[in-house]
Amino acid sequence: MSDAMTDNDRPILETRALGKRFSIGTRFSAEGRRTVHAVDNVSIAVRRGETLGLVGESGCGKSTLARCLVRLYDVSDGKLLFEDEDITSKPLRELRPLRRRLQMVFQDPSASLNPRRRVGDLVGEPLRIHTKLSAAEINRRVAELFEIVGLLPDHVGRYPHEFSGGQRQRVGIARAIALNPDLVVLDEPVSALDVSVQAQIVNLLADLQEKLNLTYIFIAHDLSVVRQVSTRIAVMYLGSIVEEGPAEAVFAAPAHPYSQALISAVPIVEKTPGGTRKRILLTGDVPSPLNPPSGCRFHPRCPIAKDRCRTERPELISHGAGRKVACHFPTI
């Protein structure tokens, strides 16, 4: 067998020490200009055909990272590569061909759909911009996309407010897959939906992945949903990845104290021999990204923090079997 890397082994999307900072305030304010460290030193690799689940508390930088990955936000530090091509600083004109292959589904379908336009026009817009299809061909493709995502073709003439939340999210998904992309970033696509509708959308995404050979980055704070859909898990805390590995391995034996606390909060049906699973309660508040702690960013809330954790920031180190942990004292 050849030692060459196969297409499935080679990352379709990769970040190297990616960072994103925002400046807030003005030089005329009392506090002057301040910097928000939203994403800091994130290195991940997404392989073709897999689903990478990105989890963490609200405000940890998941959505900011998502927008950096599709270049809706410019990157402050590091590199962003799509199929080994550096797209970190590509101008918008050169990014246009990549837009066909790299799409995004947003958390709130009501906010991501223009209320003044019919949904058929919204789904057909990528086809008008990126293809040379005639108007009749675009109309046929839009009707086909509506059927694929479980909507009726005669829904194309309606406005977004005439749909339920689940139906609006189906419209958003139809728009994202219109150009047959390779990778779709899903930014909490089911968090705004009822539980029964969540299951329908998750099943739809799984079907589309199999039929269209899609690669997903699935962002959520509901770990039970992430466990159901993900091949691998990346746990994010205060802008950085603290643990990464195969989904079942991370859920079965989380190695980082933060991952352990997150997973302990997931409701389970089965009981452990001693009763229900022990819940790990973290003390203190999440530090501000305006002034992140020195050393390990989790140390102010960590139950096992030592002096080293307060002064030395841990690297995301491989521990074999696809597991990586950014902790000086991982339980692995």
Secondary structure, DSSP 8 states (H G I E B T S, - for coil): ---S--TTTSEEEEEEEEEEEEEES-TTSSS--EEEEEEEEE--EEETT-EEEEE--TTSSHHHHHHHHTTSS--SEEEEEETTEE-TT--HHHHHHHHTTEEEE-S-HHHHS-TTS-HHHHHHHHHHHH----HHHHHHHHHHHHHHTT--GGGGGS-GGGS-HHHHHHHHHHHHHTT--SEEEEESTTTTS-HHHHHHHHHHHHHHHHHHT-EEEEEES-HHHHHHH-SEEEEEETTEEEEEEEHHHHHHS--SHHHHHHHHTS--SS-BTTBS-------S----TTS--SSSTTGGG-TT--HHHHHS----EE-STT-EE--SS---
